[in-house]
Amino acid sequence: MSRPPRRVARAARTTPPATRDGKGAPPAVPAPSAGPFTRQALHAAIVRLVLATLVLTPVAAVFAVPMVRACLPAYRAAFEFVAPDFRLADLRVTTDGGHRGVAITVGLRSPIFVGTKLVFPDPRGAASASTPLSHALQTPLVGSLVAFAWFTGGRIRRLAAAVLALLLTLPFAAFDAPVVLAATLWHTVVDGFAPGADSLLFPWSAFLLGGGRWLIGGLAGLAAIGAVRAVPSGARRSRDGRFDRRD
């Protein structure tokens, strides 16, 4: 007695629904990403900025004196570069009377023209000036805060951006206090011998005192973010087996 043929069940083949032109439906296109500048990202950046400010500002205030003292050799070289007519007698960090600042004492190195008058150096004469200690740390602090708060990648890359911003601001910070001190001293000389005379140090100092430190620090922070993002990061395998870029 012959056996009936076995029926082999086959899985039903599914086909995409046909469109009007007879072709299958096109694959779904994922919606474009909203990017890093979303409301959630902005909120997170503000929170990071506030927290980092609450942490770094007291730390900078505590270690400001030793950090600025370590920068005095750089301040000395920068001052001699921007004000070669002055003979630097003393440059120090002062903490007298609760006022913490960078103080300088100078004399004239050689005869100089101030306006139309020739001024000779006096061995007994000296001029002094000072600037608050906090001004010397504003640019590096602002640059690090901007990079740390606004970077939207991983923690390691965010810290790398903050460190890079700090390094980018160091050359500007090295000239900050010397320029302000030199401009203050030149104001004294100009007011005494040639009122109304001008110097390139005056607008530079006015720029720093009028918010230039914040502008330079912010630009350095944004430049650090761009530099870190330009460096390709590692890749990780997602659940569907594809490799996603790790920010």
Residue pairs with C-beta under 8 A, 6 or more apart in sequence:
15 24
16 24
16 25
17 24
17 25
18 24
18 25
19 25
36 152
41 152
44 152
45 149
45 150
45 152
46 149
48 148
48 149
49 145
49 146
49 148
49 149
49 150
52 144
52 145
52 148
52 149
53 145
56 141
56 144
56 145
57 141
60 67
60 137
60 141
61 134
64 100
64 133
64 134
64 136
64 137
65 93
65 95
65 100
65 133
67 137
68 93
68 102
68 133
68 136
68 137
69 93
71 136
71 173
71 174
72 91
72 92
72 93
74 174
75 91
75 102
75 174
75 177
75 178
76 88
76 91
78 174
78 175
78 178
78 179
79 86
79 88
79 91
79 104
79 178
79 181
79 182
80 88
81 178
82 175
82 178
82 179
82 182
82 201
83 106
83 178
83 182
83 185
83 186
83 201
84 109
85 108
85 109
85 110
85 112
86 106
86 107
86 108
86 109
86 182
86 185
87 106
87 107
87 108
87 109
87 121
88 104
88 106
89 105
89 106
89 107
89 126
90 103
90 104
90 105
91 102
91 103
91 104
91 105
92 102
92 103
93 100
93 101
93 102
93 103
93 133
94 100
94 101
94 102
94 103
94 130
99 130
99 132
100 132
100 133
100 134
101 130
101 131
101 132
101 133
102 130
102 131
102 133
102 136
102 177
102 181
103 128
103 129
103 130
104 128
104 129
104 130
104 181
104 185
105 126
105 127
105 128
106 126
106 127
106 128
106 185
107 121
107 122
107 123
107 125
107 126
107 127
108 119
108 120
108 121
108 122
108 125
109 121
110 121
111 118
111 119
111 120
111 121
112 118
112 119
113 119
114 189
114 190
114 193
114 194
114 197
115 190
115 193
115 194
115 196
115 197
116 194
117 193
117 194
119 189
119 193
127 185
127 188
127 189
129 181
129 184
129 185
129 188
130 181
131 177
131 180
131 181
131 184
135 176
135 177
135 180
135 208
135 213
136 173
136 176
136 177
137 173
138 176
138 213
138 214
138 217
139 169
139 172
139 173
139 176
139 213
139 216
139 217
139 220
140 165
140 166
140 169
140 170
140 173
140 217
141 217
142 169
142 213
142 214
142 216
142 217
142 218
142 221
143 165
143 166
143 168
143 169
143 216
143 217
143 218
143 220
143 221
143 224
144 162
144 163
144 165
144 166
144 169
144 221
145 162
145 217
145 221
146 165
146 217
146 218
146 220
146 221
146 222
147 158
147 161
147 162
147 164
147 165
147 220
147 221
147 222
147 224
147 225
148 158
148 159
148 161
148 162
150 221
150 222
150 225
151 157
151 158
151 161
151 162
151 225
151 228
152 247
153 228
153 229
153 233
153 247
154 233
154 246
154 247
157 228
157 233
157 247
160 228
161 221
161 224
161 225
161 227
161 228
162 224
164 224
164 227
164 228
165 217
165 220
165 221
165 223
165 224
165 225
168 220
168 223
168 224
169 216
169 217
169 220
172 216
172 220
176 208
176 213
179 201
179 204
179 205
179 208
180 205
180 208
180 209
182 201
182 205
183 199
183 201
183 202
183 204
183 205
184 205
186 199
186 201
186 202
187 202
190 196
190 197
190 199
229 247
232 245
233 245
233 246
233 247
234 246
235 243
235 244
235 245
235 246
236 243
236 244
236 246
237 243
237 244
238 244
